């Protein structure tokens, strides 16, 4: 059982554990609101994106997020998986985001920060390049209005695409699998090798990470406790629209999401599902502003014990009818008997299967996009290495004199 909510900050406005230099400022400066800028494509939004925005919000008071258009992304990287309308809505649903700017420029300038009254921008410790290989944050870095946060290990769009194409039940727990490595190499390896900023690493869940995403509050008197359950795999715009519709069912909603274990999801969905393991799915759901609490490893059948323990007032399910398999009774029999179950049509029929199908249909296009991206990154990385070596040689020569 994980309680959701905004992560608490200490008195200086920084997240516990953040670097002092990231957001430290004088008491006089803290009298006004510190506005932070982030921007990006936010295509196939995952908990790595959410974690970046969580860290950025902890560096200030108000987080503004710029999201690029489809045209800008296609020009500099290649076609996105999701449309700009879908990406705008996904970013709005992340609980640390206070405001979004639609159609933000791909290159972040001082004019952009000033236009939106932002003190500085925050990006991960990887690099973002334009179509001609230039650092998109060069200007704000030069002027001292740039901060970095840690990139989340174990997840990337490259990694997720590789998982979707790998038809195995254990892909999310067996990173050494040769087939898995072959698929991820196709998507995350340029012709001259791996970039240090693109690739695949193993995700390791920790209690600290869950606390950072959760640390919420208990239900209050007068709250309507609403329970929904499912896989919520590859957390996407269909899930967001459903949870928003759930949230709107009561004046004071307290939404609890039950997440099924991986084996249970695979039992009723088959194929290579779930794409994300239960720990990853937990963080994805916790990042959503419409969710109050998460039950990790929720039972498939919503029974008496669960309903009584959480004092559930309402159980909702998507409009797709539940068809119990031959070995399982109706999972919603108990809430139906109590008269607290109903189906809900969010108006969005998008499923995880639809997302996977988008990738499969455009596989070669996305493969070319990722290889092009990595080739640019590798060229920049090699140039940085050469510059560092030259500076080191110069320092040694000066010391010798």
N, C-alpha and C positions, 0 to 999 in steps of 0.2 A: 504494500500500500504506500503510494507516494503522493504526498500533498504538493500541489502546484502553487505557483505564484511568483512574483518578481523576486529575484535574488537580493538579499539584504546587502547593503553597503555599510562601511564603517563611517565614522563621523566626518572623515575628510572627503567622503563621496567616492572613495575608491573601493573596488571589490577587494575582499581580503585576499592577499597573496599577489596583487598586482604590483608592478614595478613602481617605485616611488616617482621615478622620472616621467612616468606616463601621464599622471594627472595632478601631481603635486603643485600647489599654487598658494599664494599668500592669502591670509584671511580676508584682505580687502577684495581680492578677486573672487573669493567664494561667496561674496554678498550678492553677486549676480548669477544668473543661470548660465552654466557652461553648455554650449550647444556643440554637439559632435556630429560630424558628417561621415557617412559610409556610402560607398556606391559599388555597383557590380551588375553582372548579368542576372544572378540569382536564378539560373536555369536548373531545373531538377533540384529544387531547394531541399537540403538535407540538414541534419543536426550539426554538421560542420559550419554551414552558413549561420545557423542560429547561434552557435557558440561564439562565432566572430562578433555577431551583433550584441550578444550578452556582454562580452568583454569590452566592446566599444562603449556601451551604455554605462558600464561601471567607471569609465574614465570621465564622465561628465554628468549632466542632469537631464538633458533632452537629446534624443537621438533622431536625426534626420537621415533617411536612407534614399539615395538616388538609384533608380533602376533604369537600365539602358533599353532602348527600343530594339525591336527585331532587326531593323535596318542597320543600326550601329553594330550590333553583335555580328550580323552576317558579314559586314564589311571588314571587321577586325579579327574575327575568330572563325566564322562559319555559322550556318543556320542553327538557331536554338531549338530545343526539343519542345518547349512550351511557348505559347504566344505571349506577347507583352501584357495583354489583359490578364492572363492567367498568372503571370509572374508578379504583376502588381498586387493582385489579391493575395497571393501566397506570402509576400513580404509583409503586407498589412496585418496578416494573422499572427505574426511572430510577436510575442508579448513584450519584448524589449523595445520595439519600434514605436516611436511617438508620431512620426510623420513620414510620408514617402513623397518623393519627387518623381513624377512620371517623365520619362524621356530625358533622363540626366545625360550630359555629355560623356563620351567614353574617356576623354582625357580630363582629369581633375585639375582645375586651375584655381588661382587665388580669386578670380572673378566669381567662380562657382561658390566658393566658401563664403565670400562676402555677400553675394546675392541672397544667400539663405541664412545669413548672420551666424555662421558656424565658426568656432574658434580654431578648430583643426579637423583633419580627417584621420580616419583609422583604417588600416588594411592589415591583412595577415602577413606573416613573414615569408611569403612567396613573392613573385614578381608578376605584374600585369603589363603586357606589351601591346602597342598599336600594331596595325598591319605592316608598318615599316620597321618594326622592332624597337621602338622607343618606349621608355618607361612612362606609363601614363601618369605617374605621380611625381615626375621629375621636378616640376615647378614648385609644388607645395613642400617637397622635401628640401629643396634649396632654400626656401624661405622659412624653414623651421616650423611649419604648420602641418606636420605629419607625425603620426604615432603608429607603432606596430603592436599587434597582438599575436598570440601564438596560434599557428595553424593547427586544426584538430587532426590528430593522427588517426589513420585507419578508415577514412572516408574521403571520397572524391567522386566527381561525376564520372571520371574515367573508370574508377573501381566499380561503381554501380552499373554502368553499361556492360562491363565485362561479366558481372554476375548475371545480368538478364540473359546474356547469350550462352551461359554455361548451364546445361541441363543436368544438374546434379542436385541432390538433396542436402549436401553438406558444404556447398561452396562458401558459405559465410563463416565457416569454422575451420576451413582447411586451405589456408592461403598457399601452402606448399604444393597443392595439387597441380600436376603438370598441365592439365587441360585449362585450369583456371589461370595459370601463369601465361599460357599461350594466348588466351583471349585478352587478358589485360595488357600484354605486350602489344597486341594489335592496336589497341586503343591508346596506350600511353607510352609509346616508344617511337622516337623519331628515327630516321635512317642512320644516325651517327651515335645512338645510345640514349640513355635515360637522362632527362633533366632532373635536377634535385628537387624541383617544385611540382613535378607531375609524376604520378606513379601510384603504387599501391603499398599500404602498410597495414599491419594487423590492428584492429580496434580492440582496445582493452578497457572494459568498463571498470570504474572505480566508484566507491561510495562518495568521494568528493565531487565527482562529476554529477552524480544524481542530485546531491545537495545543492550544487550550483544552479541546476535547472529547476529544482523544485522549491523547497523551503517556503511552503505556502501557509494558508490559514485553515482553521477548522470551519465547518459549516456553522452559520449563525442562526439563532431563532428566526423563523419566518422564511428561511431559505427552502426552496424546492429542490430536493435531491433527485437528480436524474441520472439514470444508469444506462450506458450503452456499451456494447462489447464487440470485439472483432479482431482482425489481424492488424489493420491500419498499416499495411505494408507499403513501402515507398511513399510515405505520407505525401499526399498530393492534393490538388485543388478540389477534387471530388470529396475528399475527407474534410477539407476546410469548410466547404459549403454545407455539408451535412452537420458538422459540429456547430456551425453558426446558427443553422436552423434549430438544432437542439437547444442551444443557448437562449434562443428567442421564445421558447415554449413557456417560460415563466418570468415573472417580474424580478425575482431574486434567485436565479438558477445557481445550483452547485452541481457541476457536471463531473461525474465519475466515469472514466473510461477503463473498461476491463480489457487487457491485452492477453490473448491466448499464447501459450508457449509454442515454440517452433514446431514441435512434433504434432501438436493439435492442428495447427494451420496447415501443415503438409498433409495431414489426414483428410481434411475436407476440401483442400484446394488442389493437392497433387502437384505434378510437374516439378519445377525447381523452387516452389514457394516454401517459406517466405524468402524474398530477396534479401531482406534485412533481418538480422536475428533479434530476439526479443529485447535485448539491452539497447540496441540501436533504435528500435521502434519506440521504446520507452522515452528516450530523449526527444525523438521527433514529436511525439504527442505532447510531452511536457512543455515544449516550446510554444504550443498553440495557446493563444489568449483566451479561448473559449473553454478551456479545460481546467478544472479545479483540482482533480486528483486522478491518479492512475493506480490500477491494481495489476501488478505484474504476475502473469501466470493465472489469470482469472479462469474459473471453470467454464467449460463449454455450455453446460446447463446452468441457467440462472435460477438457483434454488432458494429454498426457504432461509438457509443459514446466511447466504450473501445478502438477501433482501432485508433480513432482520438486523444483521450486523451494521449495515450502512444506513438503515432506516430509509430505504428507497421509497420515494413517492411516485416515481414514474419510470418505466422502462421503455426505451425507444429502439427501433430497428429501422434500417433503410427500407425503401419500398419493395426491394426484391424479396419475394416470399421465401421463408425458410423451409427447405425440404430436408427433413431429417433423414439420414441414411438408414439402412435396414437394421443397423445395430444400435441406433441411438433414438431415444424418444424426443419429442419436441422440446428443444432447449428453453423455450419460453412458456412451458406449461404452467409453472407456478405463478409468474406475474399475470398470465392470462386469467387464471383462476381467481386472483385477487382483484382483477379489473383494473390493473395499472399498466397494461401493455398496449402499445399501439405502434403502427408503422408510420414513418414520416418521409414525405417526398421533399427532398431539398431542391429539386429542379435541376440537379446535375447528375447525370447518369454515368459519368466517367468512372472507370474502374482501374485497378492496378493492371489488369490484363490489357487494357487499352494503352497504358503507358508503355508496357513491354512491346506491344505491337508497333507502336510508333518507332521505337528503337530498331526493331528487327527490320522493318520496312525501309529504314534509312541507314542501315548499318554502314555501308561503304562511305556514305556522306559524312557520318559522324567519325568514322575511323580516319578519314582524310583530315578532318578538322583537328582532331587531337594530335595527329602526327605533325601537322603544320605548326600547331601551338608549341609542341615540345621542341621542334627544331629551332624555333625562334628563341625559346628559353635557353636551350643548350648553347647557342651562339653567344648570348649575353653572359651566361655563366663562365664560359671560356675566356671571354674578354675581361671579365672581372678578375679572374684568376691571374691572367697575364699582367693586369694593372697592379695587382697586389704584389706579385713577384718583382715587378720593376721597381715599385716603391721600396720593397724590402732590400733589393740590391743597392738602390740609391742610398738608403740609410746606412747600410754596411760600409759603402764606399766613403761616405761622409765621416763616419766614425773612425775609419782607418786613417783619415787625414788629421 
